[in-house]
Structure formats: structure tokens, C-alpha cells
């Protein structure tokens, strides 16, 4: 047997044992089975597919009956034994190492394994294949797949969906470019309605991968023959047709041997006036033709298969490394791991704050736009109306009216007006806090700390600890900002009173009111109204100056008390606590996510399969 084909057959068996089949493993992992060249036999129910396979093998070993007999794909690997006197045997992929020398036992095991699998799935058919390796001195080197027969209508007891299920199953196998399609069609049926040919044309429109097989030639209507098809005169296929004659039911019932059946087949073709002189007839010709084509395909595609295996190994290794190495076991290793992940989290958080977009940029928007806008929207005008100012001043004077300037009234008005700064300043603190929390969430879901996905409990605890630290920093910042507001409200120096009355700052800068008028602008109205309007202008000018100062000072306080603290000490308390934890608590924190565990197991399993396949392929002498 060709060493290249033997190696590929071993790779196919490795893939099958690992659960990697032609229809894939249902996940995102690369499928090795899809890369391996093979011959897939398709045809309608009772078209003679299984009989063709048995004729090639030279043994009775496939289930027989009516309806859907083949209910799972059978991946058949035929190997030529090196010893011409060796005893032939079969070995199933799901029973490695157990050799079956009785082919009747092989038939029973195919039926039993099919029943076990389909009952477990609760279905009549299944796309998951049975792998059978047969070794014999008389066999050609072949890798073939016997598919369940196609049908146009369900029969009694079959679900309505069976027609589509069977066709989709066959399509999943034959659609790949590495597959040689053996389209089996009875010669006594209309080729134009052949399900096998229709499916082959659909997936292989150029016909480069399709070989036609005509069965039941011996039972065609009297006076008819299919020589014109076999010679390529009608219904041409690029790779031509091969005619075979299988055993009839009478032959099977009489226990006719395969050797005798082959002799009878050749006698039919050689003695027939309709088929005399044709070379492309007989099971022997079919076996040789298929073996040659398969070996040629394997040799041609071997570099691609090796490249696929090598690339897949590298990709899977890279993903495994990205998921983190082996889990820490000792207390010291666990503490080191947790502290390392905490530092990575803090570093990524600080980088986001300093990086601008999505971090520091958003905080700057709070300081430069939202805080000034919020201060501007405060209801200062409500307390800067003549009736209200008059009442406040009169109440402040009490039984001793002011002689020159209503100092007590000024203080009350300024204290009340500046009190409006508390809400916008508090709001700015809260907005920056919310942004910092959002940054924590973004980091927790970022690629920079991807390793945390492996430890969902630790990830939750890091986020919770970060929230707790931010909450503490927020409270300290709020206290600081409130003190700043209260300082402005509670103490106004005499120098400021003189500044208010002068309408100019000590440096000569003109003071303006909240609505943009000079403080010294002469108001209109009666003498009393002018008096109170001057007071309103002076209070408004002073409040405007303090508002401008606060738009500068509050951001500094927020940055100092909250932003910088978060950058430097976000997980400080958690890190200190972790250093004192016992082993049991650390194991709880480092509990892995089940999905991550399963993914790692799947990657490891697939990687092991690919490495064994790689070893087989590198041993091939091309």
C-alpha cells in the first residue's frame, strides 16, 4: 500500500478518535478531517452503494434490509497488509485495539453502534460517522465513506424532515474540494432524475471531482443497454463512468462468495454483445481506478494538509498561552498571581486616564463644559430682585438701620447666593466618579487584562474593590469641595467690601455682574430703587468672581482628591488584604470560569490530536 495513503489513513483515524469528523466538531476549532482526501459514495436508497463497497472489499459486512439501512456515514479505511499471508481483520475507531476477524461480527457491531448512537440522540439518522479500518493482503489502498441513501419521499415511520436531513448530511461531506464523489446510479433508472448526480452537479459543477458508477446493468429491460453512457456518448462526465454488476438477492441468499461474484460479473461483461471490449467495467477496474485517483489526490494535497496542521498547532498554542499558563497551586503562587493581576489592572486603569480618549478626555469635559454650564444655570436672579434684597437688608439691620453700607445685608445675600455653588460642585464630583467607575468596567472587559476572564470570581472582586475605593475617594473629594464652598460663604474680608463698592479688583480689573454689566453702571429708578440696585450689582459682581474662581479650584480638588488617588491607590486595600489570605480563600478567588476551563480542555485535546497527526505526516517519504 502507498505509504502516503497509509499515513493519511492513520491521521484520519487519529482525527476520528478525537471526535473530529468531516462535518466538524460543532465549535470554532479547526477540523482536520475536512482537510483529508477521501472518496464519498452517494446515491439513492437501494441504488447499490453498499453492494459496491462490499464488492470492493470482497466481504459481506454491511447491514442489509429495506428503507434506510445505512443510517450513519461509514468511514471505511482499506489497507493492504504487507504480509501476503496475513489474516484480514477489521478495527473500529470507537473500539481501538480490538480486532474483528469475523466480518459477520463487524456487521453486528455496525448495527449495534448505530443503534446506541441514534437512540442516545433520539434520531433515526446521524451525521457522526463510524470509522472502520480493514486490513487485508487482497485490498487496495482506499479511504471511502458510505453515506446514508438519498430519498425523494419519506416512507412509513420516517419523519417528513428525513429527505432534507439526508441530503444536507451528504452535502456536508461532498462539498469540500478534497473529496472525490462516487455518484452511484442504477442503470435501470432515468439518469436525469438521479439524486446522486443532481447533488454532485450542485457541489462540483465542473465535474472535476465526480466519478459515475452504474449499477444493476444486468437487470435492465430486455433490448436496452447503457453502453452509450459508459462510452461517454450520452450524459457525459468529465471523469467518465464505470459499470459494475453486484450480486442479486438470489446470489446473497445462496451465499455466493465475492470471488465467485467477481467471476460472474466479468463473465457478464465479456460475454455480452452490448458491453464487449469495454475497459471501464467491473469491480476490479473500479477498485484500481479509485485507488489510483485517491493516491494521486493525497500526494497532490499533502503539502496543504501539512501546512494546515502546522498553522493550526501554532494558532492553538497562541490561544492557550493567551489564556494563561497552568493554574497556581501553592499559597505563594496564588498570592503572586493575584497581586500581578491587580497591578495589571491598575496599570491599565492609569493608562486609560492618561490616554485621553475614553478616559481623561471625558473628565476634562466635566471640568471645562459641564461645571461652568451648571453654575451658570443656578437661580441667582431669584435673590437679586429689588423686593427680595430690600427685605433681606431690612431683616439684617433689625432695630438698628445701617448708617453707610448694609454690611450684614451684604453678608446674608452673598452667603445665600454662594450657597447655590454647592449643587453644581457636588454634581461635578459625582460625574467624575461615574466616569471613573465606567473606566473600571471598561478595563475589566478589555484585552489588556484578558487573563482575568479565566478567573471570574477574582474579576468580580477586583471590580468591587475598585468601586469601593472610588466611593471612598468620592466622599473625601465631596468633603473637600463642600469646605471650599463654605469657606467662600462664611468669610468675606473688609477689603472685599471695599472692592465691591469700588467696582474694581485691587489690580484695577473692572468687576462685571452675572449678566455682563459693569458693577459701577448707574441704575435707573427712584432713589430707593437705585440704592438697592447698586447693592444688587455689587453682590452680582462679587458672586461672578467667586464662580470663576470655583470653576478653576473645584477641578483641582477633584483631580487631587479623587483622580490621582484612584490612579495610585485603586486596589491598595485589596492588595493588602490578599497578602494575608489563607490558601482556602485564595482558591475560592482563583476559581476558573467553567466556559474557560472547557475551552482550554478542548484546545488541549485538539492540540494533542494535531501533534500526533503532525508526527505521522512528517514521517512520510514523499
Protein Blocks (a to p, Z undefined) as FASTA:
>chain_A
ZZklmmmmmmmmmmmmnopafkonoiabdcfklmpgcddddddehilpmmmmmmmnopaf
bdcdehjfblcdcdddddddfblkbccddddfklghiacfbfklmmmmmmmmmmmmmmmn
opabdfbdcddddddfkbccddddddddddfbdcehiafklmmmmmmmmmmmmmpmkbcc
dddddfkbcfklgmklmmmmmmmmnommpccddehklmgcehiacklmmnopgopafklp
addddddfklmmnopafklmmmmmmmmmmmpmklgoiakgcjklmmmmmmmmmmmmmmmm
mmmmmmmmmmmmmmmmmmmmmnopaddfbfmlmmmmmmmmmmmmmmmmmmmmmnopoilm
mmmmmmmmmmmmmmmmpckklmmcfklmmmmmmmmnmmmccfkbgfklmmmmmmmmmmmm
mmmmmmmmmmmmmmmmmmmmmmmmmmklmmmmmmmmlmmmmmmmmmmmmmmmmmmmmmmm
mmmmmmmmmpccfklmmmmmnopafkopacddfkopafklcceddfklmmmmmmmmmmmm
mmmmmmmmmmmmmmmmmmmmmmmmmmmmmmmmmmmmmmmpcfklmmmmmpccfklmmmmm
mmmmmmmmmmmmmmmmmmpcZZ
